[in-house]
Amino acid sequence: MPSLNLKPSHKAVKDYYDALSNLADLGASHEGAVSPAFAALLQYCAHQSGWTLIREHRIKRNSHSVRVDGALVDSFNLVHGVWEAKDSSDDL
């Protein structure tokens, strides 16, 4: 598996931090506000491995299913990772 090529100077990283800054200026720091910016960064990273980020992905487990904020899948629809957005006010 190739290693991730991601540096603070990459456009995707700068765009992510710019989006967070703009949202903070508007007083929006909750997960619903910041998740699109993170999704864009995650998709950029996934592309390097030939994966795709599928937002709101449903995963079936036996008789029930769960919906995650995102899943990284390959061309065979195999899941390589999941993303569940959280913010600093979430009680984990």
C-alpha contacts under 8 A as a table, 3 or more apart, distances in Angstrom:
res1	aa1	res2	aa2	distance
1	M	49	S	7.38
2	P	48	Q	7.90
2	P	49	S	6.59
4	L	45	C	6.90
4	L	48	Q	6.91
4	L	49	S	7.93
5	N	45	C	7.93
5	N	48	Q	7.78
6	L	10	H	6.69
6	L	13	V	7.94
6	L	45	C	7.53
7	K	10	H	5.50
7	K	13	V	7.38
8	P	13	V	5.83
8	P	14	K	6.93
9	S	13	V	6.92
9	S	14	K	6.71
10	H	13	V	5.45
10	H	14	K	6.36
11	K	14	K	5.02
11	K	15	D	5.91
12	A	15	D	5.08
12	A	16	Y	6.17
12	A	40	A	7.66
12	A	41	L	5.81
12	A	44	Y	6.92
13	V	16	Y	5.03
13	V	17	Y	6.37
13	V	41	L	6.69
14	K	17	Y	5.26
14	K	18	D	6.03
15	D	18	D	5.01
15	D	19	A	6.06
15	D	37	A	7.97
16	Y	19	A	5.19
16	Y	20	L	6.31
16	Y	37	A	5.52
16	Y	38	F	6.61
16	Y	40	A	7.69
16	Y	41	L	6.49
17	Y	20	L	5.02
17	Y	21	S	6.09
18	D	21	S	5.06
18	D	22	N	6.14
19	A	22	N	5.12
19	A	23	L	6.14
19	A	34	V	7.90
19	A	37	A	6.31
20	L	23	L	5.11
20	L	24	A	6.04
20	L	29	S	7.74
20	L	34	V	6.59
20	L	37	A	7.36
21	S	24	A	5.04
21	S	25	D	6.22
22	N	25	D	5.16
22	N	26	L	6.62
23	L	26	L	5.10
23	L	27	G	6.33
23	L	28	A	5.10
23	L	29	S	6.57
23	L	33	A	7.36
23	L	34	V	7.46
24	A	27	G	4.83
24	A	28	A	5.33
24	A	29	S	5.96
25	D	28	A	7.53
28	A	33	A	6.19
28	A	34	V	7.81
29	S	33	A	6.26
29	S	34	V	6.30
29	S	87	D	7.77
30	H	33	A	5.52
30	H	34	V	6.44
30	H	87	D	5.97
30	H	89	S	7.90
31	E	34	V	5.27
31	E	35	S	5.58
31	E	85	A	6.25
31	E	86	K	5.80
31	E	87	D	5.22
32	G	35	S	5.58
32	G	36	P	7.71
33	A	36	P	6.97
34	V	37	A	5.54
34	V	38	F	6.54
35	S	38	F	5.05
35	S	39	A	5.92
35	S	85	A	6.65
36	P	39	A	4.94
36	P	40	A	6.27
37	A	40	A	5.28
37	A	41	L	6.56
38	F	41	L	5.06
38	F	42	L	6.03
39	A	42	L	4.95
39	A	43	Q	6.00
39	A	53	L	7.76
40	A	43	Q	5.15
40	A	44	Y	6.28
41	L	44	Y	5.10
41	L	45	C	6.39
42	L	45	C	5.09
42	L	46	A	6.04
42	L	53	L	7.27
43	Q	46	A	4.94
43	Q	47	H	6.08
43	Q	52	T	6.52
43	Q	53	L	5.46
44	Y	47	H	5.37
44	Y	48	Q	7.08
45	C	48	Q	5.59
45	C	49	S	7.52
46	A	49	S	5.53
46	A	50	G	6.52
46	A	51	W	4.99
46	A	52	T	5.96
46	A	53	L	6.78
46	A	72	L	6.85
47	H	50	G	4.88
47	H	51	W	5.29
47	H	52	T	6.34
48	Q	51	W	7.36
50	G	74	D	6.55
50	G	75	S	7.84
51	W	72	L	6.01
51	W	73	V	5.29
51	W	74	D	4.57
51	W	75	S	7.10
52	T	71	A	7.97
52	T	72	L	5.49
52	T	73	V	5.36
52	T	74	D	6.35
53	L	70	G	6.25
53	L	71	A	5.58
53	L	72	L	4.67
53	L	73	V	6.52
54	I	57	H	5.88
54	I	70	G	5.34
54	I	71	A	5.30
54	I	72	L	6.46
54	I	73	V	7.32
55	R	68	V	7.71
55	R	69	D	5.56
55	R	70	G	4.20
55	R	71	A	6.64
56	E	67	R	5.99
56	E	68	V	5.53
56	E	69	D	4.61
56	E	70	G	5.34
56	E	71	A	7.84
57	H	67	R	5.47
57	H	68	V	5.44
57	H	69	D	6.49
57	H	70	G	5.53
57	H	71	A	6.00
58	R	65	S	6.56
58	R	66	V	5.65
58	R	67	R	4.27
58	R	68	V	6.40
59	I	65	S	5.41
59	I	66	V	5.34
59	I	67	R	6.16
59	I	68	V	7.59
60	K	63	S	7.56
60	K	64	H	6.06
60	K	65	S	4.12
60	K	66	V	6.52
61	R	64	H	5.48
61	R	65	S	5.40
61	R	66	V	7.72
62	N	65	S	7.66
68	V	71	A	7.04
68	V	82	V	6.82
68	V	83	W	6.43
68	V	84	E	5.66
69	D	82	V	7.64
69	D	83	W	5.62
69	D	84	E	4.95
69	D	85	A	6.32
70	G	82	V	5.65
70	G	83	W	4.85
70	G	84	E	6.69
71	A	79	V	6.40
71	A	80	H	7.43
71	A	81	G	5.71
71	A	82	V	4.24
71	A	83	W	6.01
72	L	79	V	5.66
72	L	80	H	5.44
72	L	81	G	5.17
72	L	82	V	6.16
73	V	76	F	7.60
73	V	77	N	5.24
73	V	78	L	5.23
73	V	79	V	4.47
73	V	80	H	5.79
73	V	81	G	7.50
74	D	77	N	5.21
74	D	78	L	5.54
74	D	79	V	6.86
74	D	80	H	7.49
75	S	78	L	7.43
79	V	82	V	7.48
86	K	90	D	6.30
87	D	90	D	5.62
